[in-house]
Amino acid sequence: LKARPGFTAALRGQGIAYELLRDYPKAAESYERILQSDSTFARTLYYEAGTAFYKAGKPEKAIEYFRQFRELQQDTLMAPGSEQEFKVEQRYMRKLPSSIRACEVSMDSAKFINITEVVNVGPNVNTKADDYFPFVNNEQNRMLFTRKTDKGDEDLYESRLVKGIWARGSAVRELNSRQDEGMSTVVRDGRLLFYTVCGREGVLGACDIWQARFNENQEGTDVSPLKGFSNSENWESQASISCDGSTLYFSSKREGGRGGTDLWYSQRQADGSWGDPVNLGPNINTDLDEEAPFITNDGQTLYFSSNGHPGMGDQDIFMSWLDEEGAWTTPINLGPPVNSAFRELGFFLTADDRTGYFASDRTEDSY
């Protein structure tokens, strides 16, 4: 490109390379340079430019290119030149409605969701591994989270807030095993913990929800499966406990759902066991995946992740309220800057309702 700045094939290769490096602004710039110099280069490039601009945080520009790609489908002079290009174009056409919708959601959400910025939690919690599913205690000085370790398994970790900075995360060893352990939720007294356990003896399905207690030294003890019907021979995970400890919300692939993973809740019975789970219904659950529920202290607002509701990227965070009749309202996308063109999940709101934590695989890690 230094020798031949206008060499379009090299510009496209450069754009692809920048995408692989997740440098979407430079990828978008490369694609736009091609289309400015040769608007008939390829119809597919219009879609690719739209995708790059969207991931670069410019939905208005992205939607222009997506719409141009759609309009150019009638242009026979720009028809695909090969069978491979035709297949790519058809794949883009199938994705186009959701891509345009993502841009619209991004622009609309910014108008009514009053979140101005997100801040990375920092390198003591975030690593080159995957760090996600944060939970913060009432005092906001202890964070529990899940880490996918170098060995490939998921473990429960914790960090302490020291002089306003989260300390280096360390494994909660008494709760972990050689199998997967994950997302946790603690009753507001800070003692009773619910977390995900996979693959060990006593697990009914692929993963179950177990409980443990923290002693005075904040060590996990009395680890055991939940009694009752909250677990099944299918996958259960990602629990959130109500403020009074009476209702457990979780994600499951059990029969009776709408497809993918659904959100369910189970009530604690008089003997301490958990009753038959109830599906949260069609306003919340879709035929795709709903995961990582979080119920607020008053039990009136539910946050969760989904790729089935109108979103901005791979998976977004949504919120829903209980209406006067006790039904969950149509979920609202939290919009930018929380959601992005990437994957967001595991939203947690602190007890004072002022700070939210979540995970994202954008170029920064966890917020």
C-alpha positions as CSV (number, residue, x, y, z in Angstrom):
1,L,0.0,0.0,0.0
2,K,2.9,2.4,0.5
3,A,4.0,1.7,-3.1
4,R,0.4,1.6,-4.5
5,P,-2.0,3.5,-2.1
6,G,-5.0,2.9,-4.4
7,F,-4.6,-0.9,-4.7
8,T,-8.1,-1.9,-3.7
9,A,-7.4,-5.6,-3.2
10,A,-4.6,-4.7,-0.7
11,L,-6.9,-2.2,1.0
12,R,-9.5,-4.9,1.5
13,G,-6.9,-7.2,2.9
14,Q,-5.8,-4.5,5.3
15,G,-9.4,-4.0,6.4
16,I,-9.7,-7.7,7.1
17,A,-6.4,-7.7,9.0
18,Y,-7.6,-4.8,11.2
19,E,-10.9,-6.7,11.9
20,L,-8.9,-9.7,13.1
21,L,-6.9,-7.3,15.3
22,R,-10.3,-5.9,16.6
23,D,-9.3,-2.4,15.4
24,Y,-12.6,-1.6,13.9
25,P,-12.1,2.1,13.3
26,K,-9.2,1.4,11.0
27,A,-11.0,-1.5,9.3
28,A,-13.9,0.8,8.6
29,E,-11.5,3.5,7.2
30,S,-10.0,0.9,4.9
31,Y,-13.3,-0.3,3.5
32,E,-14.6,3.3,3.1
33,R,-11.5,4.3,1.1
34,I,-12.2,1.5,-1.4
35,L,-15.9,2.4,-1.8
36,Q,-15.0,6.1,-2.2
37,S,-12.6,5.3,-5.0
38,D,-14.6,2.5,-6.6
39,S,-18.2,2.4,-5.5
40,T,-18.8,-0.8,-7.7
41,F,-16.0,-2.8,-6.2
42,A,-18.3,-5.3,-4.5
43,R,-21.8,-5.3,-3.0
44,T,-20.6,-7.4,0.0
45,L,-18.1,-4.7,0.9
46,Y,-21.0,-2.4,1.8
47,Y,-22.2,-4.8,4.4
48,E,-18.7,-5.4,5.7
49,A,-18.2,-1.6,6.0
50,G,-21.4,-1.3,7.9
51,T,-20.3,-4.0,10.3
52,A,-17.0,-2.3,10.9
53,F,-18.5,1.1,11.5
54,Y,-21.1,-0.5,13.9
55,K,-18.3,-2.2,16.0
56,A,-16.4,1.1,15.9
57,G,-19.3,2.7,17.7
58,K,-20.8,4.6,14.8
59,P,-24.3,3.1,14.3
60,E,-25.5,6.1,12.2
61,K,-22.8,5.5,9.7
62,A,-23.2,1.7,9.8
63,I,-26.9,1.9,9.0
64,E,-26.2,4.0,5.9
65,Y,-24.0,1.2,4.5
66,F,-26.4,-1.6,5.5
67,R,-29.2,0.2,3.7
68,Q,-27.0,0.8,0.6
69,F,-26.2,-2.9,0.6
70,R,-29.9,-3.7,0.6
71,E,-30.6,-1.2,-2.2
72,L,-27.8,-2.6,-4.4
73,Q,-29.4,-6.0,-4.5
74,Q,-31.4,-4.7,-7.5
75,D,-28.2,-3.6,-9.3
76,T,-27.4,-6.2,-11.9
77,L,-24.1,-4.5,-12.8
78,M,-22.8,-5.4,-9.3
79,A,-24.1,-8.9,-9.2
80,P,-21.8,-11.5,-7.6
81,G,-18.9,-12.6,-9.9
82,S,-18.5,-16.0,-8.4
83,E,-20.5,-18.7,-6.6
84,Q,-18.5,-18.1,-3.4
85,E,-19.3,-14.4,-3.5
86,F,-23.0,-15.2,-4.1
87,K,-23.0,-17.5,-1.0
88,V,-21.4,-14.8,1.1
89,E,-23.9,-12.2,-0.1
90,Q,-26.9,-14.5,0.7
91,R,-25.5,-15.0,4.2
92,Y,-25.2,-11.2,4.7
93,M,-28.8,-10.8,3.5
94,R,-30.0,-13.2,6.1
95,K,-28.1,-11.2,8.8
96,L,-29.1,-7.8,7.4
97,P,-32.4,-7.3,9.3
98,S,-30.8,-8.0,12.7
99,S,-27.8,-5.8,11.8
100,I,-30.1,-2.8,10.9
101,R,-32.2,-3.5,14.0
102,A,-29.0,-3.5,16.2
103,C,-28.1,0.0,14.9
104,E,-31.6,1.3,15.6
105,V,-31.6,-0.2,19.1
106,S,-28.2,1.5,19.7
107,M,-29.4,4.9,18.6
108,D,-32.8,4.6,20.4
109,S,-31.4,3.4,23.7
110,A,-29.0,6.3,24.0
111,K,-32.0,8.6,24.2
112,F,-33.6,7.3,27.4
113,I,-31.0,5.2,29.3
114,N,-29.1,7.5,31.6
115,I,-25.7,5.8,31.7
116,T,-22.9,8.0,30.7
117,E,-19.8,5.9,30.9
118,V,-18.3,2.5,31.9
119,V,-15.0,2.0,33.6
120,N,-12.8,-1.1,33.5
121,V,-12.5,-2.8,36.9
122,G,-8.7,-3.1,36.4
123,P,-5.9,-5.6,35.9
124,N,-6.1,-7.1,39.4
125,V,-9.5,-8.6,38.5
126,N,-9.3,-8.8,34.7
127,T,-6.7,-11.0,33.1
128,K,-5.9,-12.5,29.7
129,A,-8.3,-15.3,30.8
130,D,-12.1,-14.8,30.7
131,D,-13.3,-13.0,33.9
132,Y,-17.1,-12.7,34.3
133,F,-20.3,-13.0,36.4
134,P,-19.4,-10.4,39.1
135,F,-21.2,-10.4,42.5
136,V,-20.4,-7.6,45.1
137,N,-21.5,-7.8,48.8
138,N,-23.6,-5.2,50.5
139,E,-20.6,-3.4,51.9
140,Q,-19.1,-3.3,48.4
141,N,-15.7,-4.4,49.6
142,R,-15.7,-8.0,48.4
143,M,-16.3,-9.2,44.8
144,L,-16.9,-12.8,43.8
145,F,-16.5,-13.7,40.1
146,T,-15.9,-16.5,37.7
147,R,-12.6,-17.1,35.9
148,K,-11.8,-19.5,33.1
149,T,-8.4,-20.6,34.2
150,D,-5.3,-21.4,32.1
151,K,-6.2,-25.1,32.5
152,G,-9.5,-24.5,30.8
153,D,-11.9,-25.0,33.7
154,E,-14.0,-22.4,35.5
155,D,-13.4,-21.5,39.1
156,L,-14.8,-19.1,41.6
157,Y,-12.5,-16.2,42.5
158,E,-12.7,-13.3,44.9
159,S,-11.2,-9.8,45.3
160,R,-11.2,-7.3,48.2
161,L,-11.5,-3.6,47.9
162,V,-8.4,-2.0,49.5
163,K,-8.1,1.8,49.5
164,G,-10.5,2.1,46.6
165,I,-8.7,-0.4,44.4
166,W,-9.8,-4.0,43.8
167,A,-6.9,-6.3,45.0
168,R,-5.5,-9.2,42.9
169,G,-8.1,-11.9,42.6
170,S,-7.6,-15.3,44.3
171,A,-9.3,-18.6,44.0
172,V,-11.9,-19.5,46.6
173,R,-10.2,-22.9,47.0
174,E,-12.6,-24.6,49.4
175,L,-15.4,-24.2,46.9
176,N,-13.5,-25.1,43.7
177,S,-12.6,-28.5,42.3
178,R,-10.9,-29.8,39.1
179,Q,-14.3,-29.5,37.4
180,D,-16.2,-26.2,36.6
181,E,-17.6,-23.9,39.2
182,G,-19.2,-20.6,38.3
183,M,-21.5,-17.7,38.9
184,S,-22.4,-17.0,42.5
185,T,-25.1,-15.2,44.4
186,V,-25.2,-14.5,48.2
187,V,-28.2,-13.9,50.5
188,R,-27.9,-10.3,51.8
189,D,-26.7,-11.5,55.2
190,G,-23.5,-12.4,53.4
191,R,-23.5,-16.0,54.8
192,L,-25.5,-18.3,52.4
193,L,-24.0,-18.7,48.9
194,F,-25.5,-20.3,45.8
195,Y,-23.2,-21.1,43.0
196,T,-22.8,-23.4,39.9
197,V,-21.2,-26.8,40.2
198,C,-20.5,-29.0,37.2
199,G,-19.3,-32.6,36.7
200,R,-18.6,-33.6,40.3
201,E,-20.4,-36.4,42.2
202,G,-23.9,-35.5,43.2
203,V,-24.6,-33.3,40.1
204,L,-27.8,-34.4,38.4
205,G,-27.2,-32.8,35.0
206,A,-24.3,-31.1,33.2
207,C,-24.3,-28.4,35.8
208,D,-26.4,-27.8,39.0
209,I,-26.9,-25.1,41.5
210,W,-25.3,-25.9,44.9
211,Q,-25.1,-24.0,48.2
212,A,-22.4,-23.3,50.8
213,R,-22.0,-21.1,53.9
214,F,-19.3,-18.6,54.7
215,N,-18.0,-18.9,58.2
216,E,-16.7,-16.0,60.3
217,N,-13.4,-16.1,58.4
218,Q,-15.3,-15.9,55.1
219,E,-14.4,-19.4,54.2
220,G,-16.8,-21.6,52.3
221,T,-18.2,-24.5,54.3
222,D,-21.1,-27.0,54.2
223,V,-21.1,-27.4,50.4
224,S,-24.1,-29.4,49.2
225,P,-26.6,-29.7,46.3
226,L,-29.9,-27.9,46.7
227,K,-32.7,-30.0,48.0
228,G,-36.0,-30.1,46.1
229,F,-36.7,-29.5,42.4
230,S,-34.6,-26.6,41.3
231,N,-32.0,-28.9,39.7
232,S,-32.8,-31.5,37.0
233,E,-31.1,-33.9,34.6
234,N,-30.5,-30.9,32.4
235,W,-28.3,-27.9,32.7
236,E,-29.0,-25.4,35.6
237,S,-26.7,-22.4,36.3
238,Q,-26.3,-18.7,37.0
239,A,-28.5,-18.2,40.1
240,S,-29.7,-15.0,41.6
241,I,-31.3,-15.1,45.1
242,S,-34.0,-12.6,46.2
243,C,-33.2,-10.2,49.1
244,D,-35.0,-12.3,51.7
245,G,-33.6,-15.7,50.4
246,S,-37.1,-17.0,49.5
247,T,-36.9,-17.0,45.6
248,L,-34.1,-18.3,43.4
249,Y,-33.9,-17.2,39.8
250,F,-31.7,-19.2,37.4
251,S,-31.1,-20.2,33.8
252,S,-31.9,-23.7,32.6
253,K,-32.2,-26.0,29.6
254,R,-34.9,-28.1,31.3
255,E,-37.9,-29.3,29.4
256,G,-40.9,-26.9,29.2
257,G,-38.8,-23.9,28.1
258,R,-39.3,-21.9,24.9
259,G,-35.9,-22.8,23.4
260,G,-32.2,-22.4,24.2
261,T,-31.7,-21.6,27.8
262,D,-34.7,-20.0,29.7
263,L,-35.0,-18.1,32.9
264,W,-36.9,-19.8,35.7
265,Y,-37.6,-19.2,39.4
266,S,-38.2,-21.5,42.4
267,Q,-39.7,-20.8,45.8
268,R,-38.1,-22.0,49.1
269,Q,-40.5,-24.4,50.9
270,A,-41.2,-24.5,54.6
271,D,-38.7,-27.5,55.0
272,G,-35.9,-25.5,53.3
273,S,-36.2,-27.4,50.0
274,W,-37.0,-25.7,46.6
275,G,-40.3,-26.1,44.9
276,D,-41.1,-26.8,41.3
277,P,-39.5,-24.1,39.0
278,V,-41.8,-21.7,37.1
279,N,-40.8,-20.4,33.7
280,L,-40.7,-16.5,33.6
281,G,-42.8,-16.6,30.5
282,P,-42.8,-15.3,26.9
283,N,-42.2,-11.7,27.7
284,I,-38.8,-12.7,29.1
285,N,-37.9,-15.9,27.4
286,T,-37.4,-16.4,23.6
287,D,-36.5,-19.3,21.3
288,L,-32.8,-18.3,21.8
289,D,-30.8,-17.9,25.0
290,E,-31.7,-16.0,28.1
291,E,-29.0,-16.2,30.9
292,A,-27.5,-14.6,34.0
293,P,-30.6,-13.2,35.8
294,F,-30.2,-10.6,38.5
295,I,-33.1,-9.6,40.8
296,T,-33.0,-6.3,42.6
297,N,-33.4,-5.9,46.4
298,D,-37.1,-4.9,46.1
299,G,-37.8,-7.9,43.8
300,Q,-39.4,-5.6,41.2
301,T,-36.7,-5.3,38.5
302,L,-35.0,-8.1,36.6
303,Y,-31.7,-7.7,34.7
304,F,-30.6,-10.5,32.3
305,S,-28.6,-11.3,29.2
306,S,-30.2,-12.4,25.9
307,N,-29.5,-12.9,22.3
308,G,-33.2,-13.4,21.5
309,H,-34.5,-9.9,22.2
310,P,-33.7,-7.0,19.8
311,G,-30.0,-6.4,20.6
312,M,-26.9,-4.6,19.6
313,G,-24.5,-7.5,19.3
314,D,-23.7,-11.0,20.2
315,Q,-25.6,-10.9,23.6
316,D,-26.9,-7.9,25.4
317,I,-28.2,-6.9,28.9
318,F,-31.9,-6.2,29.3
319,M,-34.1,-5.0,32.1
320,S,-37.8,-5.7,32.9
321,W,-40.2,-4.6,35.7
322,L,-43.1,-6.3,37.4
323,D,-46.3,-4.5,36.4
324,E,-49.3,-3.9,38.7
325,E,-50.7,-7.3,37.8
326,G,-47.5,-9.1,38.6
327,A,-46.4,-9.8,35.0
328,W,-43.0,-9.0,33.6
329,T,-43.0,-6.1,31.2
330,T,-41.4,-6.2,27.7
331,P,-37.6,-6.0,28.3
332,I,-35.7,-2.9,27.5
333,N,-32.2,-3.0,26.1
334,L,-29.8,-1.1,28.4
335,G,-28.1,0.4,25.3
336,P,-24.7,2.0,25.0
337,P,-22.3,2.3,26.7
338,V,-23.3,-0.9,28.7
339,N,-24.2,-2.9,25.6
340,S,-22.0,-2.9,22.5
341,A,-21.5,-4.8,19.3
342,F,-19.8,-7.5,21.4
343,R,-21.1,-9.8,24.1
344,E,-22.3,-8.5,27.5
345,L,-23.6,-10.6,30.3
346,G,-23.8,-11.1,34.1
347,F,-25.1,-7.7,35.2
348,F,-25.0,-7.0,38.9
349,L,-26.4,-3.9,40.7
350,T,-25.1,-2.9,44.1
351,A,-27.3,-2.8,47.2
352,D,-27.5,1.0,47.0
353,D,-28.7,0.8,43.4
354,R,-25.9,3.2,42.2
355,T,-23.3,0.9,40.6
356,G,-23.6,-1.9,38.1
357,Y,-21.0,-4.5,37.2
358,F,-21.0,-6.6,34.1
359,A,-18.7,-8.5,31.7
360,S,-17.9,-7.8,28.1
361,D,-15.6,-9.3,25.5
362,R,-15.0,-5.8,23.9
363,T,-11.4,-4.7,23.6
364,E,-11.6,-3.9,27.3
365,D,-12.6,-6.9,29.5
366,S,-14.9,-6.4,32.6
367,Y,-16.7,-3.3,33.9
